[in-house]
Amino acid sequence: MNKQKLIGWLCIALVGGCVDPYRPPEIASPASYLVVNGFFNSAPGTTTTIRLSRTQNLTDFKTPTAETKAIVTIEAQSKAVYTLNEGTPGSYTLAGVTPVSGDTYRLHIKTRGTDYYSDYVPVVKTPPIDSISWDVVDDGLQISANTHDPQNNTRYYRWEFDATWEYYSRFYSSLELKNNQIVGRQIPINRCWNSESSTNIITTSTVRLKQDIVSKYPLTFIPGTSLKLESRYSILVRQSSLTQSGFEYYDQLAKITQNIGSIFDPQPSQITGNIKSSASATDLVMGFFRVGNVETKRIFITKSQLPVWYTITGQEGCEIDTLGLGDILDSRPAIIEPYNKLYLTTPEYCADCRLRGGVLTKPDFW
């Protein structure tokens, strides 16, 4: 390499080594804003739960800090006041109180010397879910919600869901190592259940329709190859009715958090709910307080109801090997069963379903 090229490469290396990554001030900002999650439950005999926490910057990967020792009350415009009690840190509950239809309520939080108030909001009744339907679409399963309000009063809807599915390991391990001895396995590890909750904001409005009817509104799509459909799948759907302002809040929140990807999508912007600080307009609060009930419905879908789909399990490369006790003590595989004074074995991942994220405990509703 000649001298000029060497100097050129050294300059590039020095310049590159002196460039600091750009970190916008918002990413590392020490500001911590109040986050409010919960609603005043209007269903008789239920408990209202309000959870308080704090925002954190994007460089902080710790669990959000719970807001403890706050004074949390729900105040009716008719002057009634209900105080919530803190149980687990940051979680405030109220039992035995049902909001009165026709009255309006606001949330009042006092913490760190500052008062936060929501707008007064009415009691909004949620109609029942008519059904949760599913259809085979594009080599997968589309799950949808169906509901209606015969009084044409609801118009604004939101859904959340919890999904649970059963799955199996490729091989059944009947033996295990204990104290360097091979013994019969007491607890099977080939059958598991996994679960997840919805993360996207799912809302719709029937304002432009003559009748307040929602038909086959899409909730989630599952590819036919998904492990969720290997054996049995269940989804519990929660339906809530919103006010117009509540719908607009969640609709805008969805647009700026779920649809950002190109210059044609909504650009990042500041959005807050109906809760505000009494001290400063710059002391933001994240969340939206509402009063109403939640309707739920659960369905089950079994593999026998579906087309013959090939499930991608992640265990396609699993194989069986024959080992003696010495090799088993060295490599610690899963032991399937005895075989000619030796043992049929397989990698632990191929026999222990927990290694794919599930648990062995069957859900109560299964």
N, C-alpha and C positions, 0 to 999 in steps of 0.2 A: 504494500500500500504506500503511495507516495505521500509526501509531507502535507500537500494541500488537502488531500482527502482525509488524512488523519486529523488535521485541525478542524475540518468541517464536521466530522463525526463527534469530536470533543465538544464543539459548540452546541450541537444539537442535544447531546447528553446533558450538558450543563443547563441549557435553557429548559429542557424537559424536567430536570430535577428541581428546578426552582419554581415550577408552576404549582400553586396551591389549588386544591379543588374548590369550586365555587359553592358556598353554602349560604343560601338566602337567609336573612335574619329570622324569617318566620319559622324555619326548620329548627333552629336552635334557641328559639325564644324562650325565656324563662317564664313567660306568662302562663298562668294556670287558671282555666275557666271552669265554672261549675257545670256539671252534667247531671240532668234530671231524667230519670227513667221510671215511668209508672203512671197509673191513672187511678181515679176514684171509682171503685167497682160498684156498680148499681145493682148487681145480682144479690138477692137476699141470702144471708148466711155466709157470705164470702168475706175474705180479708183483703183489704187494700194494702198494697206494698209500693212504697216510693224508694227508689235507690238513688243515692247521691255519690258522685265521684268527681274527679278532676281530670281535665284534659292534660295531655303531655305532648312534648314536641316529638317530631318524627325520628329523632336520633335516640330516643329513650324507649327501650324494648321491655321495660318492666311492666308488671301488671298495673293498670291505672289505680291511683290512690283513692281509697274510699274516703268520703267526706263524713267524718264522725263528729259526734257531740253537737249536732245541729238541732235547732228547735224547729220542728215541722208541724204545721197545722193546716187544716182545710177549713176555709171560712165560707159560710153561706151568705148570700146577700140579705137573707132574712135574719142575719146577725148570729146564727149558731156557729160555734167554733169547736172543732174536733182536733185533739192533739194526738199525733202519731208517736209511737214508742220505738226507740232504737233497739234492735235485737242484735243480729250479727252486724259487725262494723259497716256503717254506711247504708244499712237497710232499715227502713222505718215503716211500721205497720199499724193498721187501724182495723179492729174487729168489732162486729156487732153494730155497725152503723151503715144504714142504707140511705143514699141520697133521695130526696123527694122530687118527683117529677114536677116540673114547673118552676122549681127554684134554680138558681145559678150558683156556682161555686168557684172559688179560686184557691190556689196553692200558695202558702206563705212559708218561706224558709228564712230562718235567721242563722247565719253562720259567719264566723270570723268577723263579727261586728257589723255585718251588712245584711240588710233585709232584701229579699227577692220575692216578687209577687207575679203570679200569672194573671192573665185576664180572667174575668168572670166568664165561665162557660156553662152551657145548659147540659141537662141530662139527655143523652142521645141513646135511644133504644136500638139495639142491633137485632135484625130479624134472623130467624134460624137459617142454617145452611140447608138448602134443599137436598143436595147430594154432592159428593166428590166423584167425578167421573174420570175414566181413563180411556185412551184410544191409542192404537198402534199407528204411529206416524213416522215415516222416514227411518225405518229400522230402529225404532225406539218407542218409548212409552211417554205419551203426553198426559199429564194429570191436570185436571181443571176443576174449577169451582162453579157451582150453580146455586143461585139464590134469587129471592125476589121480595119486595115489600108491597103487599096488596093495597096499602094506604098511599103509596107513592111518596113517602116521607123521607126515606133514607138517602138515596141518590149517591152517597160517597162511601166507598168500601175500602177496607184494607185487610190483607191476609198475611198470616205468618204460619209456619208449619214446623213440626218435628218429624223427621223420618227415621225409621228403624228397619234394619234388614238382618236376616239370618243367613249365615254362610258356613261352609265347611272347609276343613283342610283336605288336601288331596289324599293323605294317608292317615290311617288310624293307628295311634301308638298305644299299645296295650301294656307296655312295660316301661319302667323308668329306673334311673340310677338313684339310689339312696345309700349314703355312707359307703360308696364304691361297691355296692352290691346291686344286682338287677332284681327288682321286685315288681309285683303287679301294680299297675297304675290305679290309684284310688279315684281320681277325678279325671274324667275324659277331657281332652284338650282339643278335640277336633271340631266342635260345634260352638260358634260364637254369634254374638249380636253386636252390631255397630250402629251408631246413630249420628245424626247431624241436625242442626237447626237451620232454618232459612236465614240467609244473610242479605239478600236483595230486598228492597222495598217494593211490595206488590200492592198496587192500588188501581182502582178504576172508578169511573163516574158514569151514571146513567142520566145525567142532566139533559142531554140532547135527545133522549128517548122519550116516547110518549108514555111508556110504562116502565116502572122501576124493576126491571128484570135483568139479571146477569146470567148469561148462558155460556157455559164452557169457557170461562176466563182462565187462561193458562197460568198455572202455578209453578210447575217444574217439569223439565224434560229429562228422561233417563235413557241413555243409549242402550240398545239391546245387549251390548257386550258387557255392560256394567256388572260388577260383583253384586250390586244391590238387588239384581234380579235373578241371582243364581238359585235361590231357594224360595224365600218368602219375604215380602216387603210390606211395610205398613207406614201410613202417613196420617198424622194427627193435624188437622187444619184448624186454625183459630181465625175467626172472622170478627171484625170490628167495624162499626159505623163511625163516620167522621163528620164533623162540621165542615162547611166549605173552607174555612181558614185552616183547619187541620189537614184537609186534603191538599190544599195548595202548598202547605209546608212540606208534607211528605213527597209530593210530586216534584217540587223544586229540589228537595234533598236528593231524590233519586236521580234527577237529571245531572246534578253536578258530581255525584259520587259513582254512578254506574255507567254513564254514557260519555265519559271523557276519553278520547282516543285520537281525535283529529281536529283540524281547525274548524270543521263544520259542526262539531259537537258543542254543547254548552261549556263555557269556560269556567274555571274555578272562581268562586265568588263567596262572599260572606253571607251566611244564612242563619237566622236565629228563629226560635219558636215564639210562643206566647208568654214566656217568662222573662222578666227583666229585673235588673238591679235598680234599687231605689237611689243608689249613691252616684252611679255614673253610667252613661250610655256606652262607654267603652268597656265596661265590665260585663262581658258577654255571658249569656247562659245558653247552653245547648239542651234542647228538649222541648216537648210540647205536652202540656197538661190537658187531659180530657176527662169527662165523666160519662160513664156508660158501662155496658156489659160486654161480654165476649161469648160468642157462640162457637161450639166445637163439634167436629165430626171426625171419626177415624174409619179408615177402610184398610183391608188387607188384600194383597194380590199375590197369588202363588204362581210358581213357575209353570204348572200344568195349564194355567189359563192363557199363557202367552205363546207366541210362535216359537219354533225351535231356533233359538239364538245360541251362538257360541259365546260362552262367558270367558272373558279375559280375567283370569284369577291371579296372575302374577306367579303362578306355580307351574307354568308350562315346562320349565326345565327340571322339575323335580324327578329324581331317580332313586332307585333302591340299591343298596349295597349290602354285602354279606360280611359281617365282622365278628371277631371273637372278643372276649371280655377285655383283653389288653388294649386292642385298638379302640374299643368303645371308651375306655377310661382316658385314652389320649385325646380323642377327637370329640367326645361328648355329643354324639348325634341323638336323634330321637329313635327309640327302639320300637319296631313294629311288632315283631313276634319271634319266637324261637324258630330255628331252621337248621336241622342236621347238626346239633351240638354247637351251632353258631347262632347268629341273630340277624334277621333282616332289619336294616336301618335306613334312615333317610335324614337329610339335613333337618335340623330342628324347625326351620322356617316352613318346611313342607308338611309338618305334623301339628304344630302348635298354632292354632288360629289366632291367638292373642297377638302374635307377632305381626299381624296385619291390621292392628288397631282396635280389635273388638274385645269383648269381655265374655266370660263363661256364664255369668249369671243371666238367666232368662228373665226378661221384663215381666212385671206383674200382669200386664194386659195381653201377653202372648198366649 
